[in-house]
Amino acid sequence: MSKSLNLKHKIGQGISPHSFMENMEIRTMELSGIPNTKEQMILNYETFSWTCAEDELFFGSIRDHEDLYCLILCTDWCPDVIWNVPVLFRVMEQARIATEVLKMEDHLETMELFLTDGGRAQPIAVLMKTSGEVLGKWGARPAYIQAVMDRFKANHLDKQEPKYQESLNETYREIGSLYRAGNEYQRVMLQELKELFSGMV
């Protein structure tokens, strides 16, 4: 990611967090253990709570920096979006950072600037100044969950191997179970976001 990257031209091209959730298509993601994606995402958003007062205070203190803006690149058909984006929405609300969602398919040229291991992993939260200067990004998964996918990719370099898809499906099941295991992934996300903000403001 270039230090001089400026995305001011993207401000206003997205949709609001509320609009994104309201207009989601309903999908079933069996491998990830999500029977209804829209219902699960709204539930994750509505039931989010600050379990650590220190985190709540930290993100509340960001309100002093009024020149921050957030673009979230994502789609509504990725399971990581269903779990992670509601947390991103709540963090940005707490920090009073104006936020809009850029649907990945409509903004591929921007997504190409924030690839993960060469791929379009999502969601990607881009934190920037209102002047457009990009300060940092988070995504697409908490590090310990991303490590599961990294391990799979390291061990399965050939997509034509006989058991590639079977192993990939098992990886998705493992990642899904980590998300559903409780609030650990949220705790790690908040820690990673605190580190990101601390280096920016």
Rosetta blueprint (number, residue, H / E / L):
1 M L
2 S L
3 K L
4 S L
5 L L
6 N E
7 L L
8 K H
9 H H
10 K H
11 I L
12 G L
13 Q L
14 G L
15 I E
16 S L
17 P H
18 H H
19 S H
20 F H
21 M H
22 E H
23 N L
24 M L
25 E L
26 I L
27 R L
28 T L
29 M E
30 E L
31 L L
32 S L
33 G L
34 I E
35 P L
36 N L
37 T H
38 K H
39 E H
40 Q H
41 M H
42 I H
43 L H
44 N H
45 Y H
46 E H
47 T H
48 F L
49 S L
50 W L
51 T L
52 C L
53 A H
54 E H
55 D H
56 E H
57 L H
58 F H
59 F H
60 G H
61 S H
62 I H
63 R H
64 D H
65 H L
66 E L
67 D L
68 L E
69 Y E
70 C E
71 L E
72 I E
73 L E
74 C E
75 T L
76 D L
77 W L
78 C L
79 P H
80 D H
81 V H
82 I H
83 W H
84 N H
85 V H
86 P H
87 V H
88 L H
89 F H
90 R H
91 V H
92 M H
93 E H
94 Q H
95 A L
96 R L
97 I L
98 A E
99 T E
100 E E
101 V E
102 L E
103 K E
104 M H
105 E H
106 D H
107 H L
108 L H
109 E H
110 T H
111 M H
112 E H
113 L H
114 F H
115 L L
116 T E
117 D L
118 G L
119 G E
120 R L
121 A L
122 Q L
123 P L
124 I E
125 A E
126 V E
127 L E
128 M E
129 K E
130 T L
131 S L
132 G L
133 E E
134 V E
135 L E
136 G E
137 K E
138 W E
139 G E
140 A L
141 R L
142 P L
143 A H
144 Y H
145 I H
146 Q H
147 A H
148 V H
149 M H
150 D H
151 R H
152 F H
153 K H
154 A H
155 N H
156 H L
157 L L
158 D L
159 K L
160 Q L
161 E L
162 P L
163 K L
164 Y H
165 Q H
166 E H
167 S H
168 L H
169 N H
170 E H
171 T H
172 Y H
173 R H
174 E H
175 I H
176 G H
177 S H
178 L H
179 Y H
180 R H
181 A L
182 G L
183 N L
184 E H
185 Y H
186 Q H
187 R H
188 V H
189 M H
190 L H
191 Q H
192 E H
193 L H
194 K H
195 E H
196 L H
197 F H
198 S H
199 G L
200 M L
201 V L
